[in-house]
């Protein structure tokens, strides 16, 4: 059974930083990708970033580059989201999700997996940025 557990959320002042972690278990190999999504109150869920565990390739959603950095530690089956220069509008519940990803796939590259192929979801961790 695949499980995803997020941690690292909390309250931070504007301009501060947080590092979120997503620990994955239940995968039998590295042919999967883990992505971060967020949902603010009253808003649609939006994709933040994604990483392929087998090849380390990354993808960032629109306007998510610059302040957010995704990384992975395959030995720990853990993905991190480093968030810097946080703004009040970054306040949201952040979820990690995972889906099958085969590096080099022509028809289902990382971007497609990120937006259409996430099959497993964590419970989320709350990030609150005060002004």
C-alpha positions as CSV (number, residue, x, y, z in Angstrom):
1,X,0.0,0.0,0.0
2,X,1.4,3.4,-1.0
3,X,1.4,6.0,1.7
4,X,2.5,9.6,1.6
5,X,3.1,11.6,4.7
6,X,3.8,15.3,4.6
7,X,5.5,17.3,7.4
8,X,7.1,20.7,7.9
9,X,4.2,23.0,7.7
10,X,3.6,25.8,10.2
11,X,3.3,29.5,10.8
12,X,5.9,31.8,9.4
13,X,6.3,35.5,8.8
14,X,6.3,36.9,5.4
15,X,9.8,36.7,3.9
16,X,10.6,33.6,5.9
17,X,11.3,30.1,4.7
18,X,9.9,26.6,5.3
19,X,10.9,23.2,4.1
20,X,8.2,20.6,3.5
21,X,8.9,16.9,3.5
22,X,7.0,14.1,1.8
23,X,7.9,10.6,2.9
24,X,6.7,7.9,0.5
25,X,6.4,4.2,1.2
26,X,5.0,1.2,-0.6
27,X,6.6,1.7,-4.0
28,X,8.6,-1.3,-5.2
29,X,10.9,0.7,-7.5
30,X,11.8,4.3,-8.4
31,X,9.4,4.5,-11.3
32,X,7.2,7.2,-9.8
33,X,7.0,10.9,-9.4
34,X,6.1,13.0,-6.5
35,X,4.5,16.3,-6.8
36,X,3.5,19.1,-4.5
37,X,0.1,20.9,-4.8
38,X,-1.5,23.5,-2.7
39,X,-5.0,24.7,-2.0
40,X,-5.9,28.0,-0.4
41,X,-9.3,28.5,1.2
42,X,-11.9,29.2,-1.4
43,X,-9.5,28.6,-4.3
44,X,-8.8,25.9,-6.7
45,X,-5.9,23.5,-6.1
46,X,-2.8,24.4,-8.0
47,X,0.3,22.5,-8.9
48,X,3.6,23.7,-7.3
49,X,6.3,21.3,-8.5
50,X,7.1,17.7,-9.3
51,X,10.2,15.4,-9.4
52,X,10.8,12.1,-11.1
53,X,12.4,9.7,-8.6
54,X,14.1,7.6,-11.2
55,X,15.9,10.4,-13.0
56,X,15.6,13.5,-10.8
57,X,13.9,15.6,-13.5
58,X,11.8,18.4,-12.2
59,X,8.9,20.4,-13.3
60,X,7.4,23.6,-11.8
61,X,4.0,25.0,-12.2
62,X,3.2,28.4,-13.6
63,X,4.7,31.1,-11.4
64,X,6.3,28.6,-9.1
65,X,9.9,29.0,-10.1
66,X,12.3,31.2,-8.2
67,X,11.1,30.9,-4.7
68,X,10.3,27.1,-4.6
69,X,12.8,24.3,-5.0
70,X,12.0,20.7,-5.1
71,X,14.5,18.0,-4.3
72,X,14.5,14.3,-3.6
73,X,16.4,11.8,-1.5
74,X,15.9,8.4,-3.0
75,X,17.6,6.6,-0.1
76,X,14.9,8.0,2.2
77,X,12.1,7.9,-0.4
78,X,11.5,11.5,0.6
79,X,10.9,14.6,-1.4
80,X,11.4,18.1,-0.1
81,X,9.9,21.5,-1.1
82,X,12.1,24.4,0.0
83,X,10.0,27.5,0.1
84,X,11.8,30.9,0.4
85,X,10.6,34.5,0.6
86,X,7.2,33.4,1.6
87,X,4.2,35.6,1.0
88,X,0.8,35.7,2.7
89,X,-0.7,34.4,-0.6
90,X,1.3,31.3,-0.2
91,X,-0.9,30.3,2.7
92,X,-2.6,27.0,1.9
93,X,-2.7,23.4,2.6
94,X,0.1,21.7,0.8
95,X,-0.4,18.2,-0.4
96,X,2.1,15.8,-1.9
97,X,0.9,13.3,-4.4
98,X,2.5,10.4,-6.4
99,X,2.0,8.7,-9.7
100,X,3.7,6.2,-11.9
101,X,6.4,7.8,-14.0
102,X,8.7,6.2,-16.5
103,X,11.6,8.5,-17.5
104,X,11.9,8.9,-21.2
105,X,8.3,8.3,-21.9
106,X,7.2,10.1,-25.0
107,X,3.5,10.0,-24.4
108,X,3.5,10.5,-20.7
109,X,6.3,12.8,-19.7
110,X,6.7,14.3,-16.2
111,X,4.5,17.3,-16.9
112,X,1.6,15.0,-17.9
113,X,2.1,12.8,-14.9
114,X,2.1,15.9,-12.7
115,X,-1.2,17.2,-14.0
116,X,-3.1,14.1,-14.9
117,X,-1.3,11.1,-13.4
118,X,-1.2,11.5,-9.7
119,X,-2.9,8.5,-8.1
120,X,-1.9,8.7,-4.4
121,X,-2.3,11.7,-2.1
122,X,-1.2,12.6,1.4
123,X,-3.4,14.3,4.0
124,X,-1.7,17.7,3.6
125,X,0.2,20.1,5.8
126,X,-0.9,23.6,6.6
127,X,1.4,26.5,5.7
128,X,0.4,29.9,7.1
129,X,2.3,33.0,6.2
130,X,1.6,36.1,8.3
131,X,2.0,39.6,7.0
